[in-house]
Amino acid sequence: TNCVVAKAEEIKDARANPEVVVVEESPMVNCDIGLANGQLFATADGGQITGYLFDWYSGTTVSAGATPVEVNNSRLVGEVAGDYVVRVTNELTGCVTDKPGKITDARVF
């Protein structure tokens, strides 16, 4: 009969950037910066760490070509007081979110 039926379907892009939470687990308390002990912890999408890459950078933004201070770790450990940014990448979708965090200075002089 040479009948042809064509049907168009819309495919929606349901990818979403990770929702990231950063918490300070430990402020900087050691007076000797050579023994820095500040610590931040990050999670994605409701407390998840599995299936995500976590790269930490010093400062308030991630500039092109910046080198991470910690690679693929949900914890930033042993750092001095200051501003940091975690770049979280969903390993399945490739979607990325940058989220700032801060290690406070709790040293007593």
DSSP file with accessible surface (Angstrom, degrees, kcal/mol):
  #  RESIDUE AA STRUCTURE BP1 BP2  ACC     N-H-->O    O-->H-N    N-H-->O    O-->H-N    TCO  KAPPA ALPHA  PHI   PSI    X-CA   Y-CA   Z-CA
    1    1 A T              0   0  163      0, 0.0     3,-0.1     0, 0.0     0, 0.0   0.000 360.0 360.0 360.0 -13.7    0.0    0.0    0.0
    2    2 A N        +     0   0  164      1,-0.2     2,-0.4     0, 0.0     0, 0.0   0.783 360.0 159.3  56.9  31.5    3.1    2.2    0.3
    3    3 A C        -     0   0  102      2,-0.0     2,-0.4     0, 0.0    -1,-0.2  -0.705  19.9-168.7 -85.5 136.5    1.6    3.9    3.4
    4    4 A V        -     0   0  134     -2,-0.4     2,-0.5    -3,-0.1     0, 0.0  -0.988   7.5-165.1-127.8 134.1    4.1    5.6    5.6
    5    5 A V        -     0   0  138     -2,-0.4     2,-0.4     2,-0.0    -2,-0.0  -0.978   6.7-172.7-119.4 128.2    3.5    7.0    9.1
    6    6 A A        -     0   0   97     -2,-0.5     2,-0.4     2,-0.0    -2,-0.0  -0.969   0.8-173.1-120.4 136.1    5.9    9.4   10.7
    7    7 A K        -     0   0  170     -2,-0.4     2,-0.4     2,-0.0    -2,-0.0  -0.994  12.7-147.4-131.4 128.7    5.7   10.5   14.3
    8    8 A A        -     0   0  101     -2,-0.4     2,-0.4     2,-0.0    -2,-0.0  -0.787  14.2-168.0 -94.9 135.0    7.9   13.1   15.9
    9    9 A E        -     0   0  143     -2,-0.4     2,-0.5     2,-0.0    -2,-0.0  -0.975  17.3-132.8-122.7 138.7    8.8   12.8   19.5
   10   10 A E        -     0   0  159     -2,-0.4     2,-0.6     2,-0.0    -2,-0.0  -0.763  14.9-155.0 -89.6 128.8   10.3   15.5   21.7
   11   11 A I        -     0   0  158     -2,-0.5     2,-0.3     2,-0.0    -2,-0.0  -0.928  12.9-148.2-105.4 118.0   13.3   14.3   23.8
   12   12 A K        -     0   0  161     -2,-0.6     2,-0.9     1,-0.0    -2,-0.0  -0.658  12.9-127.1 -89.4 139.3   13.7   16.5   26.8
   13   13 A D        +     0   0  106     -2,-0.3    -1,-0.0     1,-0.1    -2,-0.0  -0.768  30.5 175.9 -84.1 106.1   17.1   17.2   28.2
   14   14 A A        +     0   0   96     -2,-0.9    -1,-0.1     2,-0.1     2,-0.1   0.296  33.1 126.9 -97.5   8.8   16.7   16.2   31.9
   15   15 A R        -     0   0  149     78,-0.1     2,-0.3    79,-0.0    -2,-0.0  -0.387  37.3-173.8 -65.7 146.5   20.3   16.7   32.9
   16   16 A A        -     0   0   69     -2,-0.1    79,-0.2    79,-0.0    77,-0.1  -0.995  28.7-107.4-141.4 145.8   20.8   19.0   35.9
   17   17 A N        -     0   0  102     -2,-0.3    80,-0.1     1,-0.1    79,-0.1  -0.445  51.3 -94.6 -67.6 144.9   23.8   20.5   37.5
   18   18 A P        -     0   0    4      0, 0.0     2,-0.7     0, 0.0    -1,-0.1  -0.291  28.6-127.9 -60.8 143.7   24.6   18.9   40.9
   19   19 A E        -     0   0  154     -3,-0.1    26,-2.5    78,-0.0     2,-0.4  -0.877  35.6-160.9 -91.4 115.8   23.2   20.6   44.0
   20   20 A V  E     -A   44   0A  10     -2,-0.7     2,-0.4    24,-0.2    24,-0.2  -0.806  17.1-167.5-110.0 139.4   26.3   21.0   46.2
   21   21 A V  E     -A   43   0A  83     22,-2.2    22,-2.1    -2,-0.4     2,-0.4  -0.990   6.1-166.9-122.4 130.9   26.5   21.6   50.0
   22   22 A V  E     -A   42   0A  28     -2,-0.4     2,-0.4    20,-0.2    20,-0.2  -0.975   7.8-178.0-118.0 130.3   29.9   22.6   51.6
   23   23 A V  E     -A   41   0A  68     18,-2.7    18,-2.6    -2,-0.4     2,-0.7  -0.960  29.1-122.7-126.5 146.7   30.4   22.5   55.3
   24   24 A E  E     +A   40   0A  73     -2,-0.4    16,-0.3    16,-0.2    79,-0.1  -0.791  26.3 179.4 -84.9 118.0   33.4   23.4   57.5
   25   25 A E  E    S+     0   0A  77     14,-2.0    15,-0.2    -2,-0.7    -1,-0.2   0.755  72.0   8.6 -88.5 -27.9   34.3   20.3   59.5
   26   26 A S  E     -A   39   0A  35     13,-1.9    13,-3.0    78,-0.0    -1,-0.3  -0.924  68.9-140.0-155.3 127.2   37.2   22.0   61.2
   27   27 A P        -     0   0   39      0, 0.0     2,-0.6     0, 0.0    78,-0.2  -0.329  44.3 -86.9 -75.1 169.2   38.5   25.5   61.4
   28   28 A M  B     +d  105   0B   1     76,-2.8    78,-2.9     1,-0.2    79,-0.2  -0.688  59.7 155.3 -76.0 117.1   42.2   26.3   61.3
   29   29 A V        +     0   0   66     -2,-0.6    79,-0.4    76,-0.1     2,-0.3   0.588  38.1  96.5-119.1 -20.8   43.4   26.1   64.9
   30   30 A N        -     0   0   60      5,-0.2     7,-0.2     1,-0.1    77,-0.1  -0.583  61.2-150.9 -74.3 131.3   47.1   25.3   64.7
   31   31 A C  S    S+     0   0   69     -2,-0.3     2,-0.8    77,-0.1    -1,-0.1   0.820  82.7  77.5 -70.5 -29.5   49.3   28.5   64.9
   32   32 A D  S >  S-     0   0   95      1,-0.2     3,-2.4     3,-0.1    -2,-0.1  -0.726  70.3-158.5 -83.3 110.2   52.0   26.9   62.8
   33   33 A I  G >  S+     0   0  109     -2,-0.8     3,-1.2     1,-0.3    -1,-0.2   0.718  90.4  70.5 -66.2 -15.3   50.7   27.1   59.2
   34   34 A G  G 3  S+     0   0   63      1,-0.3    -1,-0.3    -3,-0.1    -2,-0.1   0.676 102.0  45.4 -69.0 -16.1   53.1   24.3   58.3
   35   35 A L  G <  S+     0   0  106     -3,-2.4    -1,-0.3    -5,-0.1    -5,-0.2  -0.234  86.0 172.6-116.3  40.7   50.7   22.1   60.4
   36   36 A A    <   +     0   0   19     -3,-1.2    44,-0.2    42,-0.2    -3,-0.1  -0.184  11.0 177.0 -54.0 140.1   47.5   23.5   58.8
   37   37 A N        +     0   0   42     42,-0.3    43,-0.1    41,-0.2    -1,-0.1   0.181  26.2 133.1-136.8  20.0   44.4   21.6   60.0
   38   38 A G  E     - B   0  79A   0     41,-2.1    41,-1.9    39,-0.1    40,-0.8  -0.434  34.6-167.6 -71.0 148.2   41.4   23.3   58.4
   39   39 A Q  E     -AB  26  77A  46    -13,-3.0   -14,-2.0    38,-0.2   -13,-1.9  -0.988  15.3-174.7-146.8 133.0   38.9   21.0   56.8
   40   40 A L  E     -AB  24  76A   1     36,-2.0    36,-2.6    -2,-0.4     2,-0.4  -0.893   8.9-159.2-119.2 155.4   35.9   21.3   54.5
   41   41 A F  E     -AB  23  75A  37    -18,-2.6   -18,-2.7    -2,-0.3     2,-0.4  -0.998   6.5-165.8-136.6 136.1   33.5   18.6   53.3
   42   42 A A  E     +A   22   0A   0     32,-2.4     2,-0.3    -2,-0.4   -20,-0.2  -0.939   6.9 179.4-124.9 146.1   31.2   18.6   50.2
   43   43 A T  E     -A   21   0A  21    -22,-2.1   -22,-2.2    -2,-0.4     2,-0.4  -0.915  14.8-142.3-134.3 165.5   28.3   16.5   49.1
   44   44 A A  E  >  +AC  20  48A   0      4,-2.7     4,-2.5    -2,-0.3   -24,-0.2  -0.958  66.2   1.1-131.5 148.0   26.0   16.6   46.1
   45   45 A D  T  4 S-     0   0   59    -26,-2.5    -1,-0.2    -2,-0.4   -25,-0.1   0.897 136.2 -23.9  46.3  61.1   22.4   16.0   45.4
   46   46 A G  T  4 S-     0   0   79    -27,-0.4    -1,-0.2     1,-0.2   -26,-0.1   0.815 128.9 -41.1  82.6  31.0   21.1   15.2   48.9
   47   47 A G  T  4 S+     0   0   45      1,-0.3     2,-0.2     2,-0.0    -2,-0.2   0.590  93.9 145.1  97.9  11.9   24.3   14.0   50.6
   48   48 A Q  B  <  +C   44   0A 100     -4,-2.5    -4,-2.7     1,-0.1    -1,-0.3  -0.532  20.1 162.9 -86.1 146.8   25.8   11.9   47.9
   49   49 A I    >   +     0   0   72     -2,-0.2     3,-1.3    -6,-0.2     2,-0.2   0.515  55.0  90.4-125.6 -28.1   29.6   11.5   47.2
   50   50 A T  T 3  S+     0   0  118      1,-0.2     3,-0.1     3,-0.0    -2,-0.0  -0.491  91.7  25.5 -71.3 134.9   29.6    8.3   45.0
   51   51 A G  T 3  S+     0   0   30      1,-0.3    40,-2.7    -2,-0.2    41,-0.5   0.518 107.2  94.0  90.5   7.2   29.2    9.0   41.3
   52   52 A Y  E <   -E   90   0C  29     -3,-1.3     2,-0.4    38,-0.2    -1,-0.3  -0.958  64.7-138.9-131.3 148.9   30.7   12.5   41.6
   53   53 A L  E     -E   89   0C  51     36,-2.5    36,-2.2    -2,-0.3     2,-0.5  -0.903  16.7-160.7-103.7 137.1   34.2   14.0   41.2
   54   54 A F  E     +E   88   0C   4     -2,-0.4    19,-2.2    34,-0.2     2,-0.5  -0.963  11.8 176.5-122.7 112.8   35.2   16.7   43.8
   55   55 A D  E     -E   87   0C  29     32,-2.1    32,-3.3    -2,-0.5     2,-0.4  -0.977  16.0-150.0-118.7 129.0   38.1   19.0   42.9
   56   56 A W  E     -EF  86  70C   0     14,-2.7    13,-2.5    -2,-0.5    14,-1.3  -0.800  12.3-172.9-104.2 139.4   39.1   21.8   45.3
   57   57 A Y  E     -E   85   0C  24     28,-3.0    28,-2.6    -2,-0.4     2,-0.3  -0.941  26.1-115.4-128.5 149.0   40.6   25.1   44.3
   58   58 A S  E    S+E   84   0C  79      9,-0.4    26,-0.3    -2,-0.3     3,-0.2  -0.611  78.4  28.8 -81.2 139.7   42.0   28.0   46.4
   59   59 A G  S    S-     0   0   26     24,-3.1    -2,-0.1    -2,-0.3     3,-0.1  -0.602  99.5 -68.0 110.5-168.7   40.1   31.3   46.1
   60   60 A T  S    S+     0   0   91     -2,-0.2     2,-0.3     1,-0.1    -1,-0.1   0.550 110.5  27.3-103.7 -11.7   36.5   32.3   45.5
   61   61 A T  S    S-     0   0  100     -3,-0.2     2,-0.7    24,-0.1    24,-0.1  -0.955  76.8-115.2-142.7 164.4   36.3   31.3   41.8
   62   62 A V        -     0   0   25     -2,-0.3     2,-0.2    -3,-0.1     3,-0.1  -0.905  34.0-158.2-103.4 113.5   37.9   28.7   39.5
   63   63 A S    >   -     0   0   76     -2,-0.7     3,-2.1     1,-0.1     2,-0.0  -0.561  33.9 -82.7 -89.5 157.4   39.9   30.4   36.8
   64   64 A A  T 3  S+     0   0  107      1,-0.3    -1,-0.1    -2,-0.2     0, 0.0  -0.319 116.9  13.4 -57.8 132.2   40.8   28.8   33.5
   65   65 A G  T 3  S+     0   0   79      1,-0.2    -1,-0.3    -3,-0.1     2,-0.0   0.510  89.4 154.8  80.1   4.1   43.9   26.6   33.8
   66   66 A A    <   -     0   0   34     -3,-2.1    -1,-0.2     1,-0.1    -4,-0.0  -0.342  40.0-131.8 -65.8 145.7   43.8   26.7   37.6
   67   67 A T        -     0   0  122     -9,-0.0    -9,-0.4    -2,-0.0    -1,-0.1  -0.864  22.0-122.0 -99.7 128.7   45.4   23.7   39.4
   68   68 A P        -     0   0   34      0, 0.0   -11,-0.3     0, 0.0     3,-0.1  -0.352   4.1-147.5 -67.6 149.5   43.3   22.1   42.1
   69   69 A V  S    S+     0   0   60    -13,-2.5     2,-0.3     1,-0.3   -12,-0.2   0.656  92.7  22.7 -85.4 -19.4   44.8   21.9   45.7
   70   70 A E  B    S-F   56   0C  55    -14,-1.3   -14,-2.7     6,-0.1     2,-0.4  -0.976  78.3-150.1-147.2 132.2   42.9   18.6   46.2
   71   71 A V        -     0   0   91     -2,-0.3   -16,-0.2   -16,-0.2     3,-0.1  -0.901  67.5 -15.1-113.4 133.2   41.8   16.2   43.4
   72   72 A N  S    S+     0   0   90     -2,-0.4     2,-0.4   -18,-0.2   -17,-0.2   0.868  95.7 120.8  47.8  53.6   38.8   13.9   43.5
   73   73 A N        -     0   0   60    -19,-2.2    -1,-0.1    -3,-0.2   -20,-0.0  -0.977  58.1-148.3-143.5 128.4   38.2   14.0   47.2
   74   74 A S  S    S+     0   0   13     -2,-0.4   -32,-2.4   -22,-0.1     2,-0.4   0.639  86.6  66.1 -71.6 -11.4   35.0   15.1   48.9
   75   75 A R  E     -B   41   0A  90    -34,-0.2     2,-0.6   -21,-0.1   -34,-0.2  -0.933  66.8-155.7-113.7 135.6   37.1   16.4   51.8
   76   76 A L  E     -B   40   0A   0    -36,-2.6   -36,-2.0    -2,-0.4     2,-0.4  -0.944  30.2-175.8-102.9 114.0   39.6   19.2   51.7
   77   77 A V  E     +B   39   0A  71     -2,-0.6   -38,-0.2   -38,-0.2   -39,-0.1  -0.912  48.1  14.7-122.2 141.3   42.0   18.4   54.6
   78   78 A G  E    S+     0   0A  32    -40,-0.8     2,-0.3    -2,-0.4   -42,-0.2   0.865  82.7 142.1  73.9  40.1   45.0   20.1   56.2
   79   79 A E  E     -B   38   0A  47    -41,-1.9   -41,-2.1    -3,-0.2   -42,-0.3  -0.760  49.6-111.4-113.8 159.5   44.5   23.6   54.7
   80   80 A V        -     0   0   54     -2,-0.3    23,-0.2   -44,-0.2    -1,-0.1  -0.324  51.0 -75.9 -79.1 166.2   45.0   27.1   56.1
   81   81 A A  S    S+     0   0   32     21,-0.1     2,-0.3    -2,-0.1    23,-0.2  -0.330  85.3  85.0 -61.3 142.1   42.2   29.5   56.7
   82   82 A G  E    S- G   0 103C  23     21,-2.0    21,-2.7    -3,-0.1     2,-0.3  -0.937  76.0 -47.4 154.9-174.2   40.8   31.1   53.6
   83   83 A D  E     + G   0 102C  64     -2,-0.3   -24,-3.1    19,-0.2     2,-0.3  -0.720  48.5 174.5 -93.8 141.7   38.4   30.8   50.7
   84   84 A Y  E     -EG  58 101C   7     17,-2.8    17,-2.8    -2,-0.3     2,-0.4  -0.937  18.3-148.6-140.2 159.2   38.1   27.6   48.6
   85   85 A V  E     -EG  57 100C   3    -28,-2.6   -28,-3.0    -2,-0.3     2,-0.5  -0.999   7.3-152.6-130.4 134.6   35.9   26.4   45.7
   86   86 A V  E     -EG  56  99C   0     13,-2.6    13,-2.4    -2,-0.4     2,-0.6  -0.909   5.7-153.4-105.1 132.5   34.9   22.8   45.1
   87   87 A R  E     -EG  55  98C  75    -32,-3.3   -32,-2.1    -2,-0.5     2,-0.5  -0.940  14.3-164.3-103.5 115.4   34.1   21.8   41.5
   88   88 A V  E     -EG  54  97C   0      9,-3.0     9,-2.2    -2,-0.6     2,-0.5  -0.897   4.2-169.2-107.1 126.9   31.7   18.9   41.6
   89   89 A T  E     -EG  53  96C  29    -36,-2.2   -36,-2.5    -2,-0.5     2,-0.6  -0.966  21.7-133.4-118.6 126.0   31.2   16.8   38.4
   90   90 A N  E  >  -E   52   0C  25      5,-2.7     4,-2.6    -2,-0.5   -38,-0.2  -0.682  16.8-149.6 -73.7 119.2   28.4   14.2   38.0
   91   91 A E  T  4 S+     0   0  113    -40,-2.7    -1,-0.2    -2,-0.6   -39,-0.1   0.795  91.4  47.0 -65.4 -27.4   30.3   11.3   36.5
   92   92 A L  T  4 S+     0   0  161    -41,-0.5    -1,-0.2     1,-0.1   -40,-0.1   0.935 126.7  22.1 -80.2 -47.5   27.3   10.1   34.5
   93   93 A T  T  4 S-     0   0   45      2,-0.1    -2,-0.2   -77,-0.1    -1,-0.1   0.678  90.9-130.7 -96.7 -21.0   26.0   13.3   33.0
   94   94 A G     <  +     0   0   46     -4,-2.6    -3,-0.1     1,-0.3     2,-0.1   0.475  54.0 151.2  80.6   1.5   29.2   15.5   33.0
   95   95 A C        -     0   0   16    -79,-0.2    -5,-2.7    -5,-0.2     2,-0.3  -0.429  29.5-154.8 -69.8 143.8   27.2   18.3   34.6
   96   96 A V  E     -G   89   0C  54     -7,-0.2     2,-0.4    -3,-0.1    -7,-0.2  -0.925  17.8-176.0-128.0 143.5   29.3   20.6   36.8
   97   97 A T  E     -G   88   0C  29     -9,-2.2    -9,-3.0    -2,-0.3     2,-0.4  -0.998  12.7-152.6-135.6 135.4   28.7   22.9   39.8
   98   98 A D  E     -G   87   0C  63     -2,-0.4   -11,-0.2   -11,-0.2   -78,-0.1  -0.911  18.2-178.8-102.5 133.8   31.2   25.2   41.5
   99   99 A K  E     -G   86   0C  87    -13,-2.4   -13,-2.6    -2,-0.4     2,-0.1  -0.992  18.9-133.4-136.6 128.4   30.4   25.9   45.2
  100  100 A P  E     +G   85   0C  83      0, 0.0     2,-0.3     0, 0.0   -15,-0.3  -0.394  23.9 177.5 -78.9 156.6   32.5   28.2   47.5
  101  101 A G  E     -G   84   0C  13    -17,-2.8   -17,-2.8    -2,-0.1     2,-0.4  -0.959  14.5-144.0-148.0 164.2   33.5   27.3   51.1
  102  102 A K  E     -G   83   0C 112     -2,-0.3     2,-0.6   -19,-0.2   -19,-0.2  -0.997   6.2-151.5-139.6 132.8   35.5   28.9   53.8
  103  103 A I  E     -G   82   0C   1    -21,-2.7   -21,-2.0    -2,-0.4     2,-0.1  -0.918  29.5-141.2 -97.0 121.3   37.9   27.7   56.4
  104  104 A T        -     0   0   59     -2,-0.6   -76,-2.8   -23,-0.2     2,-0.8  -0.459  12.0-117.0 -83.1 158.1   37.7   30.1   59.3
  105  105 A D  B     +d   28   0B  81    -78,-0.2   -76,-0.1    -2,-0.1    -1,-0.1  -0.841  40.2 162.7 -96.4 107.4   40.8   31.1   61.4
  106  106 A A        +     0   0   45    -78,-2.9   -77,-0.1    -2,-0.8    -1,-0.1   0.084  25.1 137.8-112.3  21.5   40.2   29.9   65.0
  107  107 A R        -     0   0   62    -79,-0.2     2,-0.5   -77,-0.1   -77,-0.1  -0.420  44.9-144.8 -68.5 144.1   43.8   30.3   66.1
  108  108 A V              0   0  127    -79,-0.4   -77,-0.1    -2,-0.1    -2,-0.1  -0.958 360.0 360.0-111.2 120.9   44.4   31.7   69.5
  109  109 A F              0   0  185     -2,-0.5    -2,-0.0   -78,-0.0     0, 0.0  -0.715 360.0 360.0-101.3 360.0   47.5   33.9   69.8
